[in-house]
Amino acid sequence: MFAPGHFLLGVRNGSRRLVVDQGDRTVETIDPVGAKRQLSVHSRYLRRALDQGREASGASFIRAIEAIAHALEWQYGYDKVPVGLASKYAFAEFAGPRGPVLSDDLILGLVLFAPGCIYPAHAHEGITESYVCLSGATSENNAGVYGPGSLIFNAPGHMHRITVSDREPSLLAWAWEGPPEALAGQKMVFSRPRVRRG
């Protein structure tokens, strides 16, 4: 059906499905649900990001997201969000320790960035992170501009900062893979610019 570690979203006979192939097992759920929290970034930019994504190479993935968008739980996710960031991004999980598809060693989801968002430098200890850009444009560590279809890979502990185009929102699919204790206990710690003294 599809390669291990991939996920598939779809609608069959009016029933929404999320399927996660974890290599040794396949997990499937019907009608994933979550409390709908209308965050400002989600309310203002998700439709625009999906519309743009429909014109790109991942159009079939965008249509699958649209089919379950009503059931996604958009959240901020961190205890201490830097000032100004809370209104510039939101994320929703498909699979992980908190569901809706339960997985101990893999988290899959979407992250939506508002135009002009600068997501501060951070790292994930013990977690491998991958992004696929679905719409808009992002830059990581100012190393290049990544548009729809681009893959961004971050090894465990790799410090990275994400910058989004000033004109359009950016929607990315993301995956975290790592040991269950690293995923369940993940705390985002943002770096702070160092002040030179002297």
C-alpha positions in Angstrom: 0.0 0.0 0.0 2.7 2.5 1.0 6.2 2.4 2.5 6.8 1.9 6.3 6.8 5.1 8.2 4.3 6.8 5.9 0.8 7.8 6.6 -2.3 8.1 4.5 -5.4 10.2 5.0 -8.5 9.5 3.0 -12.3 9.3 2.8 -13.9 6.1 1.8 -17.7 5.7 1.6 -18.1 9.0 3.6 -16.0 7.7 6.4 -12.8 9.6 7.2 -9.7 7.4 7.8 -6.2 7.9 9.0 -3.8 5.0 8.5 -0.3 4.9 9.9 2.1 2.2 8.7 4.8 1.8 11.3 6.7 -1.0 9.5 5.8 -3.9 11.8 2.2 -2.8 12.3 -0.5 -0.7 10.7 -2.7 1.4 12.9 -6.0 2.7 11.5 -8.7 5.0 13.0 -12.0 6.1 11.7 -13.2 9.6 12.2 -10.4 11.0 14.3 -11.8 13.6 16.7 -10.5 16.3 18.9 -11.8 19.4 20.5 -11.9 22.1 17.9 -10.0 25.1 19.2 -10.2 28.0 16.9 -6.9 29.7 17.2 -6.4 32.9 15.5 -3.7 31.6 13.1 -5.9 28.6 12.2 -9.0 30.7 11.7 -7.2 33.3 9.6 -4.8 31.2 7.5 -5.7 27.5 7.2 -8.1 28.0 4.3 -5.6 30.1 2.4 -2.8 27.6 3.0 -5.0 24.7 1.8 -6.1 26.6 -1.3 -2.5 27.3 -2.2 -1.5 23.7 -1.5 -4.2 22.4 -3.9 -2.2 24.1 -6.7 1.1 22.3 -5.7 2.5 18.8 -6.1 0.8 17.6 -2.9 -2.7 18.3 -4.0 -4.0 14.9 -3.1 -2.6 15.2 0.4 -4.2 18.6 0.8 -7.6 17.2 -0.3 -7.2 14.5 2.4 -6.5 17.1 5.0 -9.5 19.1 4.0 -11.6 15.9 4.6 -10.6 15.7 8.2 -9.9 19.4 8.9 -13.0 19.7 11.0 -11.8 17.1 13.4 -8.2 18.4 14.0 -7.3 19.9 17.3 -5.2 22.9 16.7 -3.0 23.9 19.6 0.1 25.9 20.7 1.6 23.2 22.7 4.3 24.7 24.9 4.4 25.9 28.5 6.3 29.1 27.7 5.6 30.5 24.2 7.8 33.5 23.3 5.9 36.8 23.0 4.4 37.2 19.6 4.7 33.5 18.6 1.4 32.3 20.0 -0.5 34.3 17.3 1.8 33.2 14.5 1.6 29.3 14.6 -0.5 26.3 15.5 -0.1 22.6 15.1 -2.4 19.6 15.1 -1.3 15.9 15.6 -2.6 12.9 13.7 -0.7 10.3 15.6 1.4 10.2 18.7 1.2 9.5 22.5 -1.9 11.7 22.8 -3.6 10.4 19.6 -6.0 10.4 17.9 -4.0 7.5 16.5 -1.9 6.2 19.4 1.8 5.7 18.8 4.6 5.6 21.3 7.6 6.1 19.0 6.2 8.4 16.2 4.3 11.7 16.1 2.7 12.9 12.9 1.0 16.2 12.3 0.6 19.5 10.6 2.1 22.9 11.6 0.6 26.1 10.2 2.7 29.3 10.2 1.3 32.8 9.6 3.0 35.1 7.1 6.1 36.6 8.6 6.4 34.1 11.4 9.9 33.6 12.9 9.9 30.4 14.9 12.8 30.7 17.3 15.9 28.5 17.3 15.3 25.3 19.1 16.4 21.6 19.1 14.8 18.3 19.9 16.9 16.0 22.1 16.6 12.4 21.1 14.1 13.1 18.3 14.5 13.0 14.6 12.3 15.6 12.9 11.2 15.8 9.3 9.0 18.4 7.5 7.4 18.3 4.1 6.3 21.7 2.9 2.7 21.5 1.6 2.1 25.2 0.8 3.8 28.5 1.2 7.5 29.0 1.6 9.8 28.5 4.6 13.5 28.9 5.3 15.4 27.0 8.0 18.5 28.6 9.4 18.5 30.9 6.3 20.0 28.0 4.4 17.5 28.3 1.5 13.9 28.7 0.7 11.7 25.5 0.8 8.5 25.5 -1.2 5.8 22.8 -1.7 7.2 19.3 -2.0 10.5 20.2 -0.2 11.7 17.9 2.6 13.5 19.4 5.6 15.4 16.9 7.9 16.7 17.7 11.4 18.8 15.1 13.2 18.4 14.8 17.0 19.8 17.8 18.8 20.2 19.9 15.6 19.5 23.6 16.4 17.1 25.1 13.9 15.1 28.3 13.3 12.2 28.6 10.9 11.3 31.8 8.9 8.2 32.1 6.8 7.6 34.4 3.8 6.0 37.7 4.6 3.3 37.3 2.0 1.8 33.8 2.5 1.1 31.3 5.3 3.0 28.1 5.2 1.6 24.6 6.0 3.9 21.7 6.7 3.4 18.0 7.5 5.9 17.0 10.2 7.1 13.8 11.8 9.0 13.2 15.0 10.6 9.8 15.5 12.3 8.7 18.7 12.2 6.6 21.8 8.8 6.7 23.7 10.3 8.6 26.7 11.7 11.3 24.4 8.4 11.9 22.6 6.2 11.7 25.7 8.3 14.0 27.7 9.2 16.5 24.9 9.6 20.0 26.2 10.4 22.8 23.8 13.2 25.0 25.0 13.8 28.0 22.8 17.3 29.5 22.6 17.8 33.1 23.5 20.2 35.4 21.7 23.4 35.7 23.7 24.3 39.2 24.8 27.9 40.1 24.5 29.3 41.9 27.4 32.3 44.0 27.5 
